[in-house]
Amino acid sequence: MGITERKTRQKQALRERILDAARRIVMREGFAALSMRKIADAIEYSPATLYLHFASRDEIAQALCAEGYAQLLETFVPLAQIADPAERLKALGRAYVAFGVAHPETYRLIFMEDPSYTGAALGGVAAPAASADIAPVEESGTPLKADDDPGDASLRIMIVALEELKAAGRLPASVDVAVWAEAFWATMHGIVALNLTCPVFPSAPLDTVVDVALDAWLGARHAAEPQAEPAAQQPAAKNTRARKQSTEARTESSAQLSTRPKAASA
């Protein structure tokens, strides 16, 4: 091993030690307790050494967010093989919520602290023109690459499932799958955020909440569509009403005749 390679490995190893110490502090005490000095004390280095690897605490936070997204993607990838897209979305939703609940401080750091951390972790997905930057769905079905942005890749897995629902006629043809994927993500985030900030709500098991939310979410369009009366039944209904009106008229006429006074006989 050459000197240059050895130095590169040592530098990478120290970077990992810094991130590991930062991760432990965040998990144990929360992000507010994280500081360069506390990290330096944990790894027994001077704070100045940390600045050779990270410009600031915020840069460390961004790196932790990116790691969190990579962990989330690892849970999503096997679920992408589920054949039924609706069941796949449910499985993705359950996995997302389980990740947030199992890693509360990491989740808070990614989504509930500084938006710049989320932006750095999400990469292109966090940009304003997110839906325009996402590759076409036909291409997004290709195997994920090691250098794919984990946030982008996670969202793309959701988009593929929604596109399959749309192609099967289970979603309207006008649906923008990128927007629906963001709405799906936002729905799951709401469940996690409620659980982290108000643990007694929701009171039902989280998997059940996810399933009910998605059943309602995917079925809402059917409830919103007006159910037209079948054309074949419309004439029959009209004929029935006409016969009823005719019968009522004859009955009324007979009643009037029966109550009319008879003429006196001569």
Secondary structure in CASP SS format (residue, H / E / C, confidence):
PFRMAT SS
TARGET T0000
AUTHOR 0000-0000-0000
METHOD secondary structure of the structure
MODEL  1
M C 1.00
G C 1.00
I H 1.00
T H 1.00
E H 1.00
R H 1.00
K H 1.00
T H 1.00
R H 1.00
Q H 1.00
K H 1.00
Q H 1.00
A H 1.00
L H 1.00
R H 1.00
E H 1.00
R H 1.00
I H 1.00
L H 1.00
D H 1.00
A H 1.00
A H 1.00
R H 1.00
R H 1.00
I H 1.00
V H 1.00
M H 1.00
R H 1.00
E H 1.00
G C 1.00
F H 1.00
A H 1.00
A H 1.00
L C 1.00
S C 1.00
M H 1.00
R H 1.00
K H 1.00
I H 1.00
A H 1.00
D H 1.00
A H 1.00
I H 1.00
E C 1.00
Y C 1.00
S C 1.00
P H 1.00
A H 1.00
T H 1.00
L H 1.00
Y C 1.00
L C 1.00
H C 1.00
F C 1.00
A C 1.00
S C 1.00
R H 1.00
D H 1.00
E H 1.00
I H 1.00
A H 1.00
Q H 1.00
A H 1.00
L H 1.00
C H 1.00
A H 1.00
E H 1.00
G H 1.00
Y H 1.00
A H 1.00
Q H 1.00
L H 1.00
L H 1.00
E H 1.00
T H 1.00
F H 1.00
V H 1.00
P H 1.00
L H 1.00
A H 1.00
Q H 1.00
I C 1.00
A C 1.00
D C 1.00
P H 1.00
A H 1.00
E H 1.00
R H 1.00
L H 1.00
K H 1.00
A H 1.00
L H 1.00
G H 1.00
R H 1.00
A H 1.00
Y H 1.00
V H 1.00
A H 1.00
F H 1.00
G H 1.00
V H 1.00
A H 1.00
H C 1.00
P H 1.00
E H 1.00
T H 1.00
Y H 1.00
R H 1.00
L H 1.00
I H 1.00
F H 1.00
M C 1.00
E C 1.00
D C 1.00
P H 1.00
S H 1.00
Y H 1.00
T H 1.00
G H 1.00
A H 1.00
A H 1.00
L H 1.00
G H 1.00
G H 1.00
V H 1.00
A H 1.00
A C 1.00
P C 1.00
A C 1.00
A H 1.00
S H 1.00
A H 1.00
D H 1.00
I C 1.00
A C 1.00
P C 1.00
V H 1.00
E H 1.00
E H 1.00
S H 1.00
G C 1.00
T C 1.00
P C 1.00
L C 1.00
K C 1.00
A C 1.00
D C 1.00
D C 1.00
D C 1.00
P H 1.00
G H 1.00
D H 1.00
A H 1.00
S H 1.00
L H 1.00
R H 1.00
I H 1.00
M H 1.00
I H 1.00
V H 1.00
A H 1.00
L H 1.00
E H 1.00
E H 1.00
L H 1.00
K H 1.00
A H 1.00
A C 1.00
G C 1.00
R C 1.00
L C 1.00
P C 1.00
A C 1.00
S C 1.00
V C 1.00
D C 1.00
V H 1.00
A H 1.00
V H 1.00
W H 1.00
A H 1.00
E H 1.00
A H 1.00
F H 1.00
W H 1.00
A H 1.00
T H 1.00
M H 1.00
H H 1.00
G H 1.00
I H 1.00
V H 1.00
A H 1.00
L H 1.00
N H 1.00
L H 1.00
T H 1.00
C C 1.00
P C 1.00
V C 1.00
F C 1.00
P C 1.00
S C 1.00
A C 1.00
P C 1.00
L H 1.00
D H 1.00
T H 1.00
V H 1.00
V H 1.00
D H 1.00
V H 1.00
A H 1.00
L H 1.00
D H 1.00
A H 1.00
W H 1.00
L H 1.00
G H 1.00
A H 1.00
R H 1.00
H H 1.00
A H 1.00
A H 1.00
E C 1.00
P C 1.00
Q C 1.00
A C 1.00
E C 1.00
P C 1.00
A C 1.00
A C 1.00
Q H 1.00
Q H 1.00
P H 1.00
A H 1.00
A H 1.00
K H 1.00
N H 1.00
T H 1.00
R H 1.00
A H 1.00
R H 1.00
K H 1.00
Q H 1.00
S H 1.00
T H 1.00
E H 1.00
A H 1.00
R H 1.00
T H 1.00
E H 1.00
S H 1.00
S H 1.00
A H 1.00
Q H 1.00
L H 1.00
S H 1.00
T C 1.00
R C 1.00
P C 1.00
K C 1.00
A C 1.00
A C 1.00
S C 1.00
A C 1.00
END
